[in-house]
Amino acid sequence: MQILQVIPITQSINSETLTYFSAKKVSLGQLVTVPLRKKEISAIVVSAESVVNMKTQLRGASYQIRNILDIHNGHVFSPTFLTTSIAVKNFYASTTGRIIEKFVPSFILKKPEDYLFSIPKENNKTTTSQTYILQRPFVDRISYYKTLIREKSLQKKSIHIICPTVQWSIRLFKELEKNNKYCFVLHNELTKKKIREQHATITQLEKPSILISTPLFIDTYQYHKDTIIIEKEASDYYRSITAPYVDSRIFIHNYAKYNGSECVFADAIVRPETWYQKTDINTHVIEPCNKKVFRADSLRLIHQYNKNPKKQTDSERINELTHKKEFSLFSKETLDTLKTSVENKEKIFLYTPKKSLAPITVCNDCGNVAQSPTSGRPYALYIKTHPQTRVKERIFICNTTGESIPAFDTCQFCNSWNMKSLGIGTERIQEEIQKIFPKVDSYIIDGTHTKTKKQLSEVITEYESSKKAIIIIGTQKAIAYLETIDTSIIVSLDSFFSRLSYTIHTQILSLINEIVEKTKNSTLLQSRNITHESLPVLHNGLYIEYIEHELDERKKFNYPPYITMCTITRHIQKTHIKKEYQLLNESFSAYNPQILVHPGRTKAQVRLIIILELDTKIWNQEFQDQTLQAILSSFDRKIEIRFNPKDLV
């Protein structure tokens, strides 16, 4: 007889586990039917323990343990997936159900009986998992994958390649499906019917296969799954943007370890955290390693408004500001490149990190930023045409919540009229482009102008079919959909450096590299901030020097991977700030907390951010300090808990 811990499948599987007993043997991940109050519901077994081992606990139980009603012939999840979920939920101080929900499509949880599979006994592995680092350009990675597929096919073993986005999965599938009969792709933009058919084919196939998917389908069973590849591992899309804030790369790596599979971290520029893993005896770098990350003449740096890119003296900077010319989005070199590209009927991409006409509006008198009272985030200024009057009007939109209001002309805080819009957004760039090239078609791809798949598809179709010059202005959203670009111009990246983030250099390099790899001609990068001192790798392309310097800096200033960083964010009323501050400071006193106070969602609120720099000996993926675990588990779900976040606030 067994005592089972199960997660009930209701509208949400966020709830804690329930306890039942079973006279028959049940394995982890199996689907069962259990009684819950007066209903019968489906549940997933996450723990199974013999009654003999739990006699003491059972005698002291204050409730009656009920029997399960039915055992379904098949698994919803593999034991490997459940083991991984439990390990990861401990690291992120979350629950098993919430972690599972992150890595399983919602429609599978709604009707799990349609996606059951059987796990053969020979699939249980005892081999030690090996980790590999593959740092090569996209074209070279594709060549490596093709060679690896042939080798594993001869060994009768399967490969699973995880991609950060749907678009990247599709792109990789197009490259690898040729001459591979058993190559499949799974992502949540496929229809439920197609996913069900593909899922059944893959799980029932008794031959080696290649599966390309997003992290949602990590637990898809394959015949002798031997290798799991985290493709484009530096992508920030692996990070969850909703609670619990899980890094999918950690989950995938643990899954490979518990499955006894090889795990490959692959990208053109791998993260410092990944390179640091070389210190582990089970981690190896696949040679040849890409030691120079930018090919000759692939990237041209333009030091805008600064003819001398070296560090300026105070007098030189004051003189420059005193005789400042009228502001222009484009330097003379950039304009010359644009004119040549238009004459040659090229496809042109202009990148900016911000949406809108102006990403921020500031009061010159009190210094406060126009912000949403709901989210506390800055309002972005847009120009919209009224649907009825057809008159253009200025509006403020919160890019976090989508809240939209008429743009106000006086400061929210001091009622001053001295308001100024700052920053370079997509709409402002298009406005400038239309003045310079009135006869050239230009389109915007961002979260505001191309919200729907139809809008996005129309722009991409026009871009790909155009026989004349065409310009796309876009944020990072656009990069994934543009497969070929003739000329790329990064209009500005300077706003990135204002972020309080220890990963900012890695984010910038990954972004630039993705644009460079898709661009036929040289990529132009306009900037004042990117100098020899801050990012020399942009000038010389030497990756090893950059990554070693980056790791030295992180060690010096106490950042991951040398510590485990935890941030706890709590929104409170201003009137309670003293009491809450003292309470939090006392609760975390053993961990030397740093407590920051930031503006809240409304004028009456503030945001308390507690930063804990934890020794990796007391909090890592294998071990977590139980006292701290108890404190974090006691918080309600309104409090945000993040481990090793990319941004500190």
Protein Blocks (a to p, Z undefined) as FASTA:
>chain_A
ZZdddddddfbfkbccdddddfbdcdehiacdddehjbccddddfbdcdfklmmmmmmmp
cbdcdddfbdceddfbdfklmmmmmmmmmmnopafklmmmmmccfklmmmmmlmgccddf
klpccbdcddddddddfklmmmmmmmmmmmmmmnopacddddfbfklmmmmmmmmmgopa
bbccddfkbcfklmmmmmmmmmmpccdcdddddfklmmpccehifbdcdehklbmklpcf
bdcdddfklmmmmmmmmnopacddddfbdcfklmmmmmpmkbccdddddfbfbdghkacc
ddehiablbdcdfklmmmmmmmpccddfbdfklmmmmmmmmmnopacddddfbecjblbd
cdfknopacddfklopacdddddddfklopacdddddfknopacdddfbdfklopabdcd
edjdfklmmmmmmmmmmmbccddddfklmmbfklmmmmmmmmmmpcbdcdddddfklmmm
mmbdfbdcdfbfklmmmpccfklmmmmmmmmmmmmmmpmbacddddfklcfklmmmlmno
paklmmmmmmmmmmmnopafkbccddddddddfklmmmmmmmmmmmmmmnopaddddddf
blkbccddddddddfklocfkbccfklmmmmmmpcfkbccdehifbfZZ
